Amino acid sequence: MTTPENWRKSSYSGEGDGNDCVEIANSPTHTAVRDSKAPARATLTFPAGAFSTFVQALKGEGCSTGADLNGSHG
């Protein structure tokens, strides 16, 4: 995936110093995530559809693989 140009900041980032969070960019085939405080550093890129599964797992809603974030199967 080339570097996307449609980065948008998380709605949870807030205003002011120290409240930055993550930025997300979408393309037809991938979703990319980066640290809004260090946008030139590494980007985490997910294939289409996998980002939703990742977010569901972070929210504790489980994921289709049956594994939690600790690698345990439930």
C-alpha positions as protocol buffer text, in pm:
chain_id: "A"
residue {
  index: 1
  type: MET
  ca { x: 0 y: 0 z: 0 }
}
residue {
  index: 2
  type: THR
  ca { x: 139 y: 337 z: -90 }
}
residue {
  index: 3
  type: THR
  ca { x: 120 y: 611 z: 172 }
}
residue {
  index: 4
  type: PRO
  ca { x: -240 y: 732 z: 178 }
}
residue {
  index: 5
  type: GLU
  ca { x: -320 y: 1099 z: 163 }
}
residue {
  index: 6
  type: ASN
  ca { x: -663 y: 1084 z: 327 }
}
residue {
  index: 7
  type: TRP
  ca { x: -553 y: 1060 z: 692 }
}
residue {
  index: 8
  type: ARG
  ca { x: -815 y: 1158 z: 949 }
}
residue {
  index: 9
  type: LYS
  ca { x: -770 y: 1186 z: 1323 }
}
residue {
  index: 10
  type: SER
  ca { x: -962 y: 970 z: 1568 }
}
residue {
  index: 11
  type: SER
  ca { x: -1267 y: 1138 z: 1722 }
}
residue {
  index: 12
  type: TYR
  ca { x: -1118 y: 1044 z: 2062 }
}
residue {
  index: 13
  type: SER
  ca { x: -802 y: 1250 z: 2005 }
}
residue {
  index: 14
  type: GLY
  ca { x: -943 y: 1566 z: 2159 }
}
residue {
  index: 15
  type: GLU
  ca { x: -793 y: 1913 z: 2163 }
}
residue {
  index: 16
  type: GLY
  ca { x: -476 y: 2045 z: 2317 }
}
residue {
  index: 17
  type: ASP
  ca { x: -130 y: 1913 z: 2388 }
}
residue {
  index: 18
  type: GLY
  ca { x: -98 y: 1546 z: 2480 }
}
residue {
  index: 19
  type: ASN
  ca { x: -441 y: 1443 z: 2357 }
}
residue {
  index: 20
  type: ASP
  ca { x: -335 y: 1318 z: 2015 }
}
residue {
  index: 21
  type: CYS
  ca { x: -417 y: 960 z: 1944 }
}
residue {
  index: 22
  type: VAL
  ca { x: -426 y: 779 z: 1611 }
}
residue {
  index: 23
  type: GLU
  ca { x: -498 y: 868 z: 1252 }
}
residue {
  index: 24
  type: ILE
  ca { x: -668 y: 635 z: 1007 }
}
residue {
  index: 25
  type: ALA
  ca { x: -664 y: 629 z: 626 }
}
residue {
  index: 26
  type: ASN
  ca { x: -866 y: 405 z: 397 }
}
residue {
  index: 27
  type: SER
  ca { x: -810 y: 279 z: 46 }
}
residue {
  index: 28
  type: PRO
  ca { x: -1025 y: 30 z: -145 }
}
residue {
  index: 29
  type: THR
  ca { x: -797 y: -256 z: -36 }
}
residue {
  index: 30
  type: HIS
  ca { x: -645 y: -150 z: 299 }
}
residue {
  index: 31
  type: THR
  ca { x: -687 y: 52 z: 620 }
}
residue {
  index: 32
  type: ALA
  ca { x: -376 y: 217 z: 764 }
}
residue {
  index: 33
  type: VAL
  ca { x: -325 y: 341 z: 1122 }
}
residue {
  index: 34
  type: ARG
  ca { x: -50 y: 569 z: 1253 }
}
residue {
  index: 35
  type: ASP
  ca { x: 39 y: 765 z: 1566 }
}
residue {
  index: 36
  type: SER
  ca { x: -77 y: 1123 z: 1516 }
}
residue {
  index: 37
  type: LYS
  ca { x: 212 y: 1251 z: 1732 }
}
residue {
  index: 38
  type: ALA
  ca { x: 470 y: 1080 z: 1506 }
}
residue {
  index: 39
  type: PRO
  ca { x: 314 y: 1052 z: 1159 }
}
residue {
  index: 40
  type: ALA
  ca { x: 648 y: 993 z: 984 }
}
residue {
  index: 41
  type: ARG
  ca { x: 712 y: 677 z: 1186 }
}
residue {
  index: 42
  type: ALA
  ca { x: 574 y: 329 z: 1125 }
}
residue {
  index: 43
  type: THR
  ca { x: 225 y: 266 z: 990 }
}
residue {
  index: 44
  type: LEU
  ca { x: 15 y: -39 z: 1077 }
}
residue {
  index: 45
  type: THR
  ca { x: -170 y: -157 z: 765 }
}
residue {
  index: 46
  type: PHE
  ca { x: -462 y: -400 z: 754 }
}
residue {
  index: 47
  type: PRO
  ca { x: -618 y: -574 z: 452 }
}
residue {
  index: 48
  type: ALA
  ca { x: -976 y: -468 z: 376 }
}
residue {
  index: 49
  type: GLY
  ca { x: -1211 y: -611 z: 638 }
}
residue {
  index: 50
  type: ALA
  ca { x: -940 y: -707 z: 887 }
}
residue {
  index: 51
  type: PHE
  ca { x: -941 y: -365 z: 1056 }
}
residue {
  index: 52
  type: SER
  ca { x: -1302 y: -412 z: 1171 }
}
residue {
  index: 53
  type: THR
  ca { x: -1209 y: -748 z: 1325 }
}
residue {
  index: 54
  type: PHE
  ca { x: -910 y: -586 z: 1500 }
}
residue {
  index: 55
  type: VAL
  ca { x: -1127 y: -307 z: 1647 }
}
residue {
  index: 56
  type: GLN
  ca { x: -1391 y: -556 z: 1762 }
}
residue {
  index: 57
  type: ALA
  ca { x: -1120 y: -755 z: 1942 }
}
residue {
  index: 58
  type: LEU
  ca { x: -992 y: -437 z: 2112 }
}
residue {
  index: 59
  type: LYS
  ca { x: -1345 y: -363 z: 2229 }
}
residue {
  index: 60
  type: GLY
  ca { x: -1369 y: -715 z: 2373 }
}
residue {
  index: 61
  type: GLU
  ca { x: -1632 y: -822 z: 2123 }
}
residue {
  index: 62
  type: GLY
  ca { x: -1424 y: -1121 z: 2014 }
}
residue {
  index: 63
  type: CYS
  ca { x: -1322 y: -1198 z: 1661 }
}
residue {
  index: 64
  type: SER
  ca { x: -1403 y: -1455 z: 1397 }
}
residue {
  index: 65
  type: THR
  ca { x: -1082 y: -1653 z: 1460 }
}
residue {
  index: 66
  type: GLY
  ca { x: -1190 y: -1741 z: 1813 }
}
residue {
  index: 67
  type: ALA
  ca { x: -867 y: -1599 z: 1959 }
}
residue {
  index: 68
  type: ASP
  ca { x: -853 y: -1308 z: 2199 }
}
residue {
  index: 69
  type: LEU
  ca { x: -575 y: -1047 z: 2201 }
}
residue {
  index: 70
  type: ASN
  ca { x: -368 y: -1266 z: 2436 }
}
residue {
  index: 71
  type: GLY
  ca { x: -373 y: -1550 z: 2184 }
}
residue {
  index: 72
  type: SER
  ca { x: -611 y: -1759 z: 2394 }
}
residue {
  index: 73
  type: HIS
  ca { x: -897 y: -1941 z: 2232 }
}
residue {
  index: 74
  type: GLY
  ca { x: -1232 y: -1917 z: 2403 }
}
